Amino acid sequence: MTDLGIGYLVVVAIWITYAAYWGGRVFNLSLAGTAGSQVLEDAVNYAWNKGVLVVAGAGNDGANAPMYPAGYANAMAVAATGENDTHACFSNYAQDYISVAAPGENMKVAFPGDTYGAGSGTSLSSPMVVGVAGLLLSQADSRTNSELRAIIESTAVDLGPAGPDMAFGHGRIDALRAVNNDTSQVAPPDGLFSTNNTASGYAHARKLVRDASG
């Protein structure tokens, strides 16, 4: 990888394999590409089989299209939400793609030169899921990657249409519900956001909203 944020998938695969071999438990992959590779998928599968929970950003094209490595079966694809639990307009979505969503819009982030500012992207959402996984491991280090994923998904706050959907997956993560293993149903907010995969707007962006009639 370079300071321009680009690199080779084989290098990513090497480091996934290396970290999994040496006992890593939860990996954050704040990177995405429109096309994956067999070597990258093999690395993700290797990590999963070693007990690693692999978490990746869903992508920032705002398109109905999976990205990789998030699109692999043994990775959790994380979408981005805005401050009002809306689907961030840049966040990718697709059928049977998104695992969960997490805040990723207008977040405070660090920039080169020891400065801070606002940033948006699913690369900011996936580390939040990793943080919840870390909390769950601090409660019980014996939890497996499949158990971690199941808890995070089952305790998420359902948004959009009832049940898993293209934009939010199982819903927006909730750390408190996760550590309490609270799987009780939470009524979606009233209004457009309760029944539609609506997108929020952010700086210099437009948004489209569907009403009940489509």
C-alpha positions as CSV (number, residue, x, y, z in Angstrom):
1,M,0.0,0.0,0.0
2,T,1.1,3.6,-0.6
3,D,0.4,7.0,1.0
4,L,-2.0,7.5,-1.9
5,G,-4.3,4.8,-0.6
6,I,-3.6,2.4,-3.5
7,G,-1.9,-1.0,-3.6
8,Y,-1.9,-4.6,-4.7
9,L,-4.5,-7.2,-3.6
10,V,-1.7,-9.8,-3.3
11,V,0.0,-7.6,-0.7
12,V,-3.3,-7.3,1.3
13,A,-3.7,-11.1,1.0
14,I,-0.2,-11.6,2.4
15,W,-0.8,-9.5,5.4
16,I,-4.1,-11.1,6.1
17,T,-2.5,-14.5,6.0
18,Y,0.4,-13.4,8.1
19,A,-1.7,-11.9,10.8
20,A,-4.1,-14.8,10.9
21,Y,-1.2,-17.3,11.2
22,W,0.2,-15.4,14.2
23,G,-3.1,-15.5,16.0
24,G,-5.0,-12.4,15.1
25,R,-8.7,-12.4,16.2
26,V,-10.4,-9.5,14.5
27,F,-9.3,-7.8,11.3
28,N,-10.4,-4.4,10.0
29,L,-10.1,-4.0,6.2
30,S,-10.9,-0.4,5.4
31,L,-10.3,-1.0,1.7
32,A,-12.4,-2.0,-1.3
33,G,-12.1,-2.9,-4.9
34,T,-14.7,-3.5,-7.6
35,A,-13.1,-6.8,-8.5
36,G,-11.6,-9.2,-6.1
37,S,-9.1,-12.0,-6.8
38,Q,-8.8,-15.6,-5.9
39,V,-5.7,-15.0,-3.8
40,L,-7.5,-12.4,-1.7
41,E,-10.6,-14.6,-1.3
42,D,-8.3,-17.5,-0.3
43,A,-6.6,-15.2,2.3
44,V,-10.0,-14.2,3.8
45,N,-11.1,-17.9,3.9
46,Y,-7.8,-18.8,5.5
47,A,-8.3,-16.2,8.2
48,W,-11.9,-17.3,8.9
49,N,-10.8,-20.9,9.2
50,K,-8.1,-19.8,11.7
51,G,-10.9,-18.2,13.8
52,V,-10.6,-14.6,12.6
53,L,-13.6,-12.3,12.3
54,V,-12.9,-10.4,9.0
55,V,-14.6,-7.0,8.8
56,A,-14.5,-4.8,5.7
57,G,-16.0,-1.5,4.4
58,A,-18.8,-2.0,1.9
59,G,-17.5,0.7,-0.5
60,N,-18.2,4.3,-1.3
61,D,-19.6,4.3,-4.8
62,G,-23.2,4.6,-3.7
63,A,-24.0,1.8,-6.1
64,N,-26.0,-1.4,-6.1
65,A,-22.8,-3.5,-6.3
66,P,-20.7,-5.5,-3.9
67,M,-17.0,-4.6,-3.4
68,Y,-14.2,-6.8,-2.3
69,P,-13.0,-8.2,0.2
70,A,-16.3,-7.2,1.8
71,G,-18.3,-9.3,-0.7
72,Y,-16.7,-12.6,0.2
73,A,-18.9,-15.0,2.3
74,N,-16.4,-15.1,5.2
75,A,-16.2,-11.3,5.5
76,M,-18.6,-8.9,7.2
77,A,-19.6,-6.1,4.8
78,V,-20.3,-2.9,6.7
79,A,-22.4,-0.1,5.3
80,A,-22.4,3.5,6.5
81,T,-25.1,5.4,8.3
82,G,-25.6,9.1,9.0
83,E,-26.3,10.8,12.3
84,N,-30.1,10.2,11.9
85,D,-29.7,6.5,11.2
86,T,-30.2,7.1,7.5
87,H,-28.3,5.2,4.8
88,A,-25.3,7.3,3.8
89,C,-25.7,8.2,0.1
90,F,-22.2,7.0,-0.8
91,S,-22.5,3.6,0.9
92,N,-22.7,0.6,-1.5
93,Y,-25.5,-1.8,-1.2
94,A,-26.7,-5.1,-2.8
95,Q,-28.9,-8.1,-2.2
96,D,-27.5,-10.4,0.4
97,Y,-24.4,-8.2,0.7
98,I,-24.5,-6.0,3.8
99,S,-23.9,-7.7,7.2
100,V,-24.5,-4.6,9.4
101,A,-24.3,-0.8,9.2
102,A,-22.4,1.6,11.4
103,P,-21.9,5.4,11.6
104,G,-19.6,6.6,8.9
105,E,-20.8,10.1,7.9
106,N,-19.2,13.4,8.9
107,M,-16.9,11.6,11.4
108,K,-14.0,13.2,13.2
109,V,-10.9,11.7,11.7
110,A,-7.1,12.3,11.9
111,F,-5.3,13.6,8.8
112,P,-1.6,13.7,8.0
113,G,0.2,16.5,9.7
114,D,-1.4,15.9,13.1
115,T,-4.6,17.6,12.1
116,Y,-8.2,16.6,12.5
117,G,-11.3,17.1,10.4
118,A,-14.6,15.6,9.2
119,G,-14.5,12.6,7.0
120,S,-17.1,10.1,5.6
121,G,-16.8,6.6,4.3
122,T,-17.4,3.0,5.0
123,S,-13.8,2.8,6.0
124,L,-14.8,4.7,9.1
125,S,-17.8,2.3,9.7
126,S,-16.0,-1.0,9.7
127,P,-13.6,-0.2,12.6
128,M,-16.7,0.4,14.8
129,V,-17.8,-3.1,14.2
130,V,-14.3,-4.3,15.1
131,G,-14.5,-2.3,18.3
132,V,-17.8,-4.1,19.2
133,A,-16.1,-7.4,18.5
134,G,-13.3,-6.4,20.8
135,L,-15.8,-5.6,23.6
136,L,-17.4,-9.0,23.1
137,L,-14.0,-10.8,23.3
138,S,-13.1,-8.9,26.4
139,Q,-16.2,-10.4,28.0
140,A,-15.4,-13.9,26.8
141,D,-12.1,-14.6,25.0
142,S,-13.4,-18.1,24.0
143,R,-16.0,-16.7,21.6
144,T,-15.5,-17.9,18.1
145,N,-15.7,-15.7,15.0
146,S,-19.1,-17.1,14.1
147,E,-20.4,-16.4,17.5
148,L,-19.1,-12.8,17.3
149,R,-20.7,-12.3,14.0
150,A,-24.0,-13.8,15.2
151,I,-24.1,-11.5,18.3
152,I,-23.3,-8.4,16.3
153,E,-25.9,-9.1,13.7
154,S,-28.7,-10.3,16.0
155,T,-28.3,-7.3,18.4
156,A,-28.2,-4.6,15.7
157,V,-31.0,-2.1,15.5
158,D,-33.2,-2.9,12.5
159,L,-33.5,0.0,10.1
160,G,-35.3,0.3,6.8
161,P,-37.6,-2.6,5.8
162,A,-38.2,-5.2,8.5
163,G,-35.5,-7.8,8.7
164,P,-32.2,-7.8,6.7
165,D,-32.2,-5.5,3.7
166,M,-29.9,-4.3,0.9
167,A,-28.9,-1.0,2.6
168,F,-28.5,-1.8,6.3
169,G,-28.1,-5.5,6.4
170,H,-29.3,-6.7,9.9
171,G,-29.3,-3.1,11.1
172,R,-27.1,-0.4,12.7
173,I,-24.7,-1.9,15.4
174,D,-25.4,-1.2,19.0
175,A,-22.5,-1.8,21.4
176,L,-24.7,-1.8,24.6
177,R,-27.2,-4.3,23.1
178,A,-24.3,-6.5,21.9
179,V,-22.5,-6.8,25.3
180,N,-25.9,-7.5,26.9
181,N,-26.8,-9.9,24.1
182,D,-30.1,-8.0,23.8
183,T,-31.9,-9.4,20.7
184,S,-35.2,-7.8,21.5
185,Q,-37.0,-6.1,18.6
186,V,-36.7,-2.3,18.2
187,A,-39.3,-0.5,16.3
188,P,-37.8,1.4,13.3
189,P,-38.2,5.2,13.4
190,D,-41.4,6.6,12.0
191,G,-41.5,8.2,8.6
192,L,-39.8,7.5,5.3
193,F,-36.8,5.9,7.0
194,S,-38.9,3.0,8.5
195,T,-39.9,1.5,5.2
196,N,-37.4,2.7,2.6
197,N,-33.7,2.4,1.9
198,T,-33.4,6.2,2.0
199,A,-30.0,7.9,1.7
200,S,-28.9,10.9,3.7
201,G,-27.1,13.8,2.1
202,Y,-23.7,15.1,3.2
203,A,-21.5,18.0,2.1
204,H,-21.9,18.8,-1.6
205,A,-24.1,15.8,-2.2
206,R,-27.7,15.3,-3.3
207,K,-30.1,12.6,-2.1
208,L,-33.2,10.8,-3.5
209,V,-36.0,9.7,-1.2
210,R,-38.8,7.3,-2.0
211,D,-42.2,7.8,-0.4
212,A,-44.8,5.0,0.3
213,S,-45.9,5.0,-3.3
214,G,-42.4,4.5,-4.6
